[in-house]
Amino acid sequence: MAFGKKGSLVGLDIGSRTIKAAEIIETKKGQVLEKFGLTDIAPGLIEEGTINDPEDVAESIRQLFKSYNIKQRNVALSIGGYSVIVKKINVQTMAEEQLQESIQFEAEQYLLTSAMLTLISRYWGLTKITRTR
């Protein structure tokens, strides 16, 4: 499992009706489920794999993390839908401006939708991710 420096990873599953988060920590005895939480989302926010309201979905994720005291930012993301493309990317620690450029470049390589780019930027507090194509 790809754990961050602190030995923990959050699995985040964004579904059409609920968002689930599970924090797993690495111990001497193996991996342990440290925290688990879920929240229902309003009908219509996500339909057939399309995020219709990225701001509301991002706010639901923020509230889920806050409610269950999940502070880890090393996240493995799961989004369902027939048109989902999954690609793991690794980025080094860098300035916010460089991070924005790196995420934008990677996202454009794999045809993320405008809604997904908006969700990513709003949840992680990035102020600028734009498409150039």
Backbone bond lengths (Angstrom), bond angles and torsions (degrees), N, CA, C in turn:
res aa  C-N    CA-C-N  psi(-1)  N-CA   C-N-CA  omega(-1)  CA-C   N-CA-C  phi
1 M - - - 1.448 - - 1.523 109.38 -
2 A 1.292 117.85 145.03 1.461 122.45 -177.12 1.522 110.08 -91.12
3 F 1.309 116.05 90.53 1.451 120.70 -179.97 1.513 109.71 -94.47
4 G 1.319 115.69 149.49 1.458 121.23 178.79 1.516 110.67 -76.98
5 K 1.308 115.09 -169.38 1.459 121.57 -177.81 1.524 112.49 -59.35
6 K 1.319 117.21 -32.88 1.462 120.83 -176.28 1.521 112.29 -87.39
7 G 1.329 117.85 1.09 1.454 120.07 177.81 1.514 114.18 75.87
8 S 1.328 117.10 28.29 1.454 118.76 177.52 1.523 110.36 -139.30
9 L 1.314 114.16 158.65 1.453 121.60 -178.58 1.523 107.82 -145.66
10 V 1.318 116.39 140.32 1.463 121.22 175.92 1.524 107.57 -108.02
11 G 1.327 115.56 126.26 1.451 121.07 171.52 1.513 107.52 -92.22
12 L 1.314 117.19 126.43 1.461 121.98 -178.42 1.517 108.16 -121.03
13 D 1.334 116.04 119.19 1.464 122.21 -179.47 1.514 108.57 -113.30
14 I 1.324 115.97 115.55 1.460 121.34 -179.69 1.518 107.58 -102.57
15 G 1.320 116.14 108.40 1.454 121.74 179.91 1.511 111.31 -107.82
16 S 1.314 116.41 177.87 1.460 119.65 -178.34 1.526 112.77 -76.52
17 R 1.328 117.03 -16.10 1.475 119.97 -179.62 1.522 113.62 -123.16
18 T 1.330 117.13 -26.56 1.463 120.35 179.99 1.522 110.37 -139.89
19 I 1.327 114.06 157.41 1.461 121.97 171.47 1.518 105.69 -119.63
20 K 1.332 116.36 130.00 1.455 121.53 -177.57 1.523 109.79 -121.09
21 A 1.330 115.52 143.80 1.462 120.93 176.70 1.522 108.44 -133.44
22 A 1.320 116.26 134.08 1.461 121.88 177.41 1.524 108.09 -132.46
23 E 1.321 116.79 122.56 1.465 121.08 177.85 1.524 108.96 -99.96
24 I 1.311 115.19 124.28 1.460 122.04 -179.95 1.519 107.44 -113.71
25 I 1.334 116.17 133.98 1.463 119.84 177.45 1.522 109.33 -115.45
26 E 1.312 114.36 151.19 1.459 121.99 177.97 1.526 107.62 -92.28
27 T 1.335 116.53 124.28 1.461 121.71 177.08 1.531 108.56 -121.67
28 K 1.300 116.43 176.67 1.469 120.76 177.17 1.520 111.06 -63.63
29 K 1.316 117.12 -26.52 1.464 121.49 -178.99 1.532 112.38 -92.45
30 G 1.316 117.75 -0.98 1.459 121.28 -179.02 1.511 111.33 122.67
31 Q 1.328 116.26 -163.41 1.452 120.62 -179.37 1.531 110.87 -84.44
32 V 1.334 114.61 140.76 1.456 121.49 -177.91 1.528 109.12 -130.41
33 L 1.329 115.58 135.27 1.462 119.97 174.77 1.528 107.57 -73.85
34 E 1.321 116.12 111.31 1.461 122.18 -176.40 1.526 111.74 -88.09
35 K 1.347 116.18 -44.82 1.464 120.93 -177.76 1.519 108.70 -143.60
36 F 1.333 115.22 147.40 1.454 120.83 174.93 1.515 108.35 -144.70
37 G 1.307 116.12 135.22 1.451 119.73 177.55 1.514 110.96 -151.13
38 L 1.317 115.13 157.03 1.457 119.51 175.14 1.507 109.24 -145.55
39 T 1.309 113.76 157.00 1.462 120.06 178.17 1.520 108.29 -142.59
40 D 1.314 114.90 140.83 1.458 119.71 174.92 1.519 108.35 -78.52
41 I 1.324 115.55 148.74 1.455 119.27 175.12 1.524 108.49 -117.85
42 A 1.306 115.15 156.69 1.466 121.16 -176.82 1.529 110.36 -62.23
43 P 1.321 116.33 142.19 1.468 119.59 176.28 1.530 110.81 -56.61
44 G 1.310 115.51 138.50 1.453 120.88 176.66 1.515 115.41 92.29
45 L 1.357 118.17 -12.58 1.464 118.78 178.66 1.528 110.63 -63.15
46 I 1.337 115.95 -39.46 1.457 121.60 177.48 1.521 107.01 -131.04
47 E 1.327 115.57 123.37 1.458 120.98 179.64 1.519 109.52 -134.48
48 E 1.328 115.96 127.93 1.460 122.27 178.12 1.521 112.00 50.83
49 G 1.336 116.19 40.62 1.455 121.07 177.94 1.515 115.35 80.60
50 T 1.327 117.45 2.28 1.460 121.55 -179.61 1.521 109.58 -103.49
51 I 1.320 116.27 128.71 1.466 121.53 177.08 1.517 107.33 -86.16
52 N 1.325 116.34 109.37 1.461 121.59 -176.21 1.523 112.84 -83.56
53 D 1.333 116.72 -27.89 1.468 120.04 -179.67 1.530 109.24 -136.12
54 P 1.340 117.62 83.73 1.465 121.11 -176.61 1.526 113.95 -56.75
55 E 1.338 117.28 -36.89 1.470 119.32 -178.57 1.525 111.32 -64.05
56 D 1.326 117.95 -44.45 1.464 120.85 179.08 1.529 111.58 -66.06
57 V 1.332 117.21 -38.45 1.468 120.28 177.94 1.529 109.76 -65.61
58 A 1.327 117.07 -44.11 1.465 120.77 177.94 1.530 111.00 -60.31
59 E 1.327 116.72 -41.86 1.470 120.46 178.81 1.527 110.66 -65.11
60 S 1.325 117.55 -38.11 1.470 120.84 177.09 1.526 110.63 -62.32
61 I 1.320 116.89 -39.81 1.472 120.45 178.01 1.525 109.97 -66.09
62 R 1.336 117.40 -44.65 1.471 120.45 178.33 1.533 110.73 -58.37
63 Q 1.331 116.61 -45.28 1.467 120.44 -179.17 1.529 111.43 -66.45
64 L 1.322 117.55 -37.79 1.462 121.49 177.14 1.522 110.00 -61.13
65 F 1.337 117.33 -48.30 1.462 120.81 179.11 1.530 110.60 -61.93
66 K 1.326 117.18 -40.86 1.465 121.07 -179.78 1.530 111.35 -67.00
67 S 1.331 116.98 -45.12 1.464 121.67 -177.16 1.524 112.63 -61.78
68 Y 1.321 116.19 -35.51 1.463 119.95 -177.36 1.519 112.20 -105.10
69 N 1.336 116.78 13.71 1.454 123.89 176.05 1.536 111.85 53.15
70 I 1.320 116.11 45.08 1.457 121.70 177.32 1.522 107.47 -93.70
71 K 1.325 115.72 113.47 1.459 120.75 -176.73 1.527 112.11 -107.32
72 Q 1.307 117.28 -17.12 1.467 122.11 -179.58 1.522 110.30 -62.35
73 R 1.322 116.90 136.92 1.467 122.13 179.85 1.527 111.82 -110.77
74 N 1.320 117.52 4.29 1.465 121.80 174.60 1.525 105.81 -84.82
75 V 1.344 116.82 101.50 1.462 121.45 -168.49 1.528 111.28 -123.07
76 A 1.326 114.78 134.56 1.464 121.77 169.18 1.519 105.60 -102.65
77 L 1.317 117.08 124.12 1.460 122.75 -170.25 1.515 111.39 -106.46
78 S 1.339 115.27 138.31 1.460 121.34 176.04 1.520 108.66 -127.38
79 I 1.336 114.84 124.66 1.458 120.67 175.53 1.517 106.56 -132.34
80 G 1.328 115.98 126.53 1.456 119.80 -179.21 1.512 111.99 -89.87
81 G 1.305 114.59 168.17 1.457 120.68 177.53 1.512 110.08 138.90
82 Y 1.322 115.49 155.41 1.447 119.61 -175.95 1.523 113.22 -72.26
83 S 1.305 118.26 -18.44 1.460 119.61 -177.32 1.532 112.52 -110.77
84 V 1.333 117.30 22.85 1.457 121.20 -178.15 1.525 110.11 -80.96
85 I 1.327 115.09 134.64 1.452 122.45 173.03 1.527 106.16 -116.80
86 V 1.327 117.55 128.29 1.452 121.15 -178.71 1.523 108.69 -110.61
87 K 1.300 116.36 130.60 1.452 121.77 177.40 1.513 108.44 -146.30
88 K 1.313 115.71 120.98 1.461 120.46 177.97 1.518 108.27 -82.95
89 I 1.324 115.62 131.75 1.463 119.86 175.91 1.522 108.14 -124.73
90 N 1.293 115.20 148.84 1.458 121.53 175.06 1.516 107.82 -114.79
91 V 1.313 115.70 131.52 1.455 119.88 175.96 1.518 108.05 -126.27
92 Q 1.293 114.87 145.21 1.459 120.45 178.49 1.523 109.38 -82.31
93 T 1.307 116.05 164.43 1.455 120.29 173.86 1.521 107.34 -64.62
94 M 1.336 115.51 129.14 1.457 119.97 -176.32 1.516 109.52 -154.84
95 A 1.307 115.12 170.38 1.461 121.24 176.66 1.523 109.41 -63.85
96 E 1.337 116.47 153.79 1.463 121.27 -176.37 1.527 111.96 -56.91
97 E 1.327 117.13 -41.57 1.460 119.94 -179.18 1.532 110.92 -62.17
98 Q 1.326 116.86 -42.70 1.463 120.44 178.05 1.529 110.51 -66.14
99 L 1.334 116.77 -39.08 1.460 120.82 179.01 1.525 110.39 -61.99
100 Q 1.322 116.50 -43.54 1.465 120.21 178.03 1.528 111.08 -58.94
101 E 1.316 116.47 -44.18 1.467 120.68 179.58 1.526 111.04 -64.79
102 S 1.320 116.73 -40.59 1.461 121.24 -179.40 1.529 111.32 -65.86
103 I 1.325 116.83 -44.67 1.465 121.06 179.04 1.522 109.70 -65.07
104 Q 1.313 116.97 -42.10 1.469 120.36 179.51 1.518 110.06 -61.15
105 F 1.317 116.98 -46.28 1.463 121.04 -179.55 1.523 110.39 -60.22
106 E 1.330 117.42 -49.01 1.467 121.20 -178.26 1.521 110.89 -63.72
107 A 1.335 116.76 -42.81 1.464 120.47 -179.17 1.523 111.13 -61.72
108 E 1.304 116.54 -43.15 1.457 119.88 -179.65 1.524 112.05 -65.78
109 Q 1.320 116.69 -27.60 1.453 119.87 179.03 1.525 111.75 -67.23
110 Y 1.316 116.58 -25.89 1.460 120.64 -174.64 1.521 113.13 -118.57
111 L 1.337 116.79 19.09 1.464 123.40 170.19 1.522 115.01 58.41
112 L 1.321 117.33 42.73 1.456 118.92 174.43 1.518 109.52 -65.22
113 T 1.300 116.03 146.62 1.449 120.92 179.51 1.522 110.93 -74.70
114 S 1.291 116.40 162.09 1.459 121.43 176.95 1.521 110.82 -58.79
115 A 1.339 116.63 -38.62 1.472 120.25 -179.73 1.522 110.51 -63.37
116 M 1.337 117.59 -40.86 1.453 119.85 -179.79 1.521 111.17 -68.39
117 L 1.317 117.68 -41.38 1.461 120.53 176.37 1.531 110.35 -59.92
118 T 1.321 116.50 -40.83 1.461 120.93 178.78 1.520 110.70 -64.70
119 L 1.338 117.46 -44.18 1.458 121.34 178.57 1.518 110.43 -59.82
120 I 1.314 117.10 -48.25 1.467 121.08 -179.51 1.522 110.33 -59.42
121 S 1.323 116.75 -48.08 1.455 119.47 -176.52 1.522 112.08 -67.11
122 R 1.327 117.17 -39.53 1.470 119.26 -178.31 1.511 111.93 -72.83
123 Y 1.340 117.77 -40.07 1.458 118.59 -179.21 1.519 111.20 -65.98
124 W 1.310 116.99 -46.22 1.465 119.84 -175.85 1.513 112.03 -83.18
125 G 1.331 117.25 2.36 1.461 120.73 174.67 1.511 113.00 77.23
126 L 1.324 117.74 16.36 1.456 119.28 177.43 1.530 107.77 -76.25
127 T 1.286 115.73 139.46 1.452 119.14 -175.21 1.515 113.62 -93.86
128 K 1.339 117.14 -13.87 1.455 117.39 -175.88 1.520 110.59 -149.21
129 I 1.297 116.05 109.69 1.466 122.11 166.51 1.516 104.05 -137.45
130 T 1.295 116.96 117.33 1.449 120.53 -178.60 1.515 110.23 -129.34
131 R 1.308 115.16 155.89 1.467 120.58 176.02 1.512 107.63 -89.36
132 T 1.304 115.89 142.99 1.462 120.19 177.96 1.514 111.31 -111.22
133 R 1.310 117.92 -5.80 1.466 121.55 -179.36 1.503 110.32 -106.89
